[in-house]
């Protein structure tokens, strides 16, 4: 695998869930729960991408807003044929179970070392998440990572969330750097789209929530399968 020349960059922006914070197991357990509770006749492996995208959308919407938008949010293949009210119950239960299991989640093995080495190179480090910034701060504090990040931006700090590039462009402007001097590391299609729209170099970590084939269609600059491959790409 070729290595990125970090000397060409001044800023690194990380997504949180799926890149630093490992929520895979929490989603898997939440999916198991909705399949069992509602007797859904689906293959769990085939719906994980849809579930991950749904959870990402639900996280940045207050519950009343989610309910108002639920008709469109729940137009998902694995819920096809179900009544609207059953879809709504499934969606709310899914989010509740995910939030419960997420409390026991940890960070990806090796990601702290990546962050530390980037900080040692005196690169500007930031978090851009579609969740609340308070949530990101809480997770980073829990794992003693807050000190590495000069900026933490969530949906509450923006008008438009990813895939809109607003958050990345805000970071780039605040730090007075160029888009081409910035790397954005994410794990979902929305991250790739936002990074490309902002003009940054995009590294996508295929952490398992989105199909690798789906991610490749978005044409990230680099795609890695794990934190270990990310470390190698960055030359660590």
N, C-alpha and C positions, 0 to 999 in steps of 0.2 A: 504493500500500500504506500502511495506517495505521501509525503509529509507537507503540511502547511507551513509556510515560512511566517512565523508569528511576528517577525520584525516588520512585516508589511502592514500590521494592524495596531490600532490603539485601543479598541474597545471590543469586549465580548459580552453579548447579551444572552442570558439563559432563560428558556422556559423553565417552569418549576416541575409540575407533575409530569412524570414520564421521562424526565431528563435527570433531575436531581432526586426528586421524591418518587419512590417506587410504589405506585398505586395499583399495579397490576393485580395483586392478590386480592385487594379490596374489591375491585370490579368483578373479578372472578367469583368471589363469594356472594356478592350482591346479585349477580346473574343466576347463580345456583338457587338463591332464595326465591327469586321471582318465577323461575321455571317450576320449582316445587310448589310454591303457594298457589300459583295460577294455572298449574298443570299445562304449561305451554309445550306444544309439540314442535320443538325446534332443536337444532344442533347448536350447542353453545359456542363451538369454535367458529361457526358461520355468522354469528351475530355480534361478536365482540367489537368489531369496528363500528357498527351502528350504535351499540351501547356506549362506547367511549365518546363518540361524537355527541350523543344525546346528553351524557353527563357533563361534557365540556360546556354545552349550551345552557344547561340548567344551573350550573354553578354561578354564572354571572347574571342570573335573573332572580330577583326576590320571588318567593313562593307565589304571592298574588299575581306578579307579572308572568310567571311561568304558567299559571292556570289560565290567564287571559290568552296567552300565546299557545296553549297546549294543543289546540286542534292542529295547527301546522307543525309543531314540534314533534308530535306523535304520529306523523304520517310515515311510519317506518315499515319496512318489509316484514319484519318478524311479528309485527302487531296487526298485520293485514287481516281483515275479516272480523276483528273484534269491535265491539261497540265503543263509542267515544268514552263513555264513563268507565268502562273497564280499562281502556288504555290509560286514562287519567290516574286510576288507582294504581296501575302497574308502574307508571312513571314516578309517582310520588313515593311509592314503596321502594322502588329501586334507589332513588336518591337518598331516602332515609337509611336504608341498609348500607349503601356505599359510605355515607358519612360516618356511620357507626364503625365499620371495619377500617376505614381510613385512619382512625386514631391510632391503630397499632402498626401502621406502615412505617417503613424505614427509608433510608436513602440508598441509592444504588452503590454496590461495592465498588470502591475505587474513585467515586466521583469527588469525594473530599480532596483527594490527592490532586486531581485535575484542577480543581478550583484553587487550591493552595499554590500550585506551581504557576498558574496564570497570574495570580496576585503577586508572586515573587518577581515576575517579569514586569511589574508595575503597569499592567494593562488595566484600563477602566473596566469594572465588572458591574453588571446590572441584572436584575430579574424583571422579566415581562411576562405576566400571567393573566389569563382570562378570569382568574379568581380575584378575590379581594386582596388588596395589598396587606391588610392586617393578617389575613390567613397566611400569606407568604412569609411575613415577618415572624409569625408564630412558629412556622415549620423551620425556618432558618435558625431561629433562636434555640429551638429544641435540640438541634444538632450542632450548635455552636458554629454556625456558618455566617451569621449576620455581619461580622466584622469585615468579611471579604467584599461585600456589595455596597457600593456607594449610592446606588439607586435601586428602589424596589417599586415597580409600577404595576397596579392592578386595574381591573375594569372600572373601579370607582374613581380613578384618576384621569379617565379618558371619556371622550364622547363615543368613540367607535373602538370595538375590540378586534382582535385578530379574527379573520384574515386581513382586516384593514391595517395598513402600515402605520397608523397614527402613533402608536406607542413607540415603535422603533424610531420614527422620525423625530419624536419628542426627545428621546435619549440622545440621538445624534446631534440635534440642535443644541441641547443643553450642554453637551460636552464639547461643542465646537469642533467636531470631527467630520470626516466625509463618510458617506455610506460605504464606499469601497475600503475604508479603514476599519470596518465593523464586521464582526462575525455574529450571526444569530444561530443559536443551537436549540432546536426544537424536536418534537417527535410526531407531530400531526400535520395533516394537509394544511390546516389553517396557519401553522407556523411557516411552512414553506412558502405559501402564498404571500404572507405578510413580509417575510424576508426578501423575497424577490421584488415585491412591489416597492420596498424601501430602497432597493439597490445594494443590499448587503450580501456578503458571502453567507450561504446557508448550509449548515451541517444538520442533517436529519439523523436522529438516533432511532432506529427501528426497534423500539422497546417492546413491541408485541401488541399494542393497542390498535394500531392501524396495520392493514396488510401491506407488506413490503411492496407488492406490485402497485398498490394504490399510491404509495409514497413516491415511487419511481416515476409515475405518470406526471407528477408535479415538477419533476426535474430539479431536485436540489443540487447544489454544487457538489456536495459529498453526502453519501449515505453510509452509515456504519450500523452494525448489528448489536453493539454492546459498548459499555463504558471502556472496556479494554481496547476495543478498536478505536474509540474516540481518543484515548490516550496516545495510541500509536500514530494516529493522524496528526495530532498536535505535537508529536515529536518527544513525548515523555516516556 
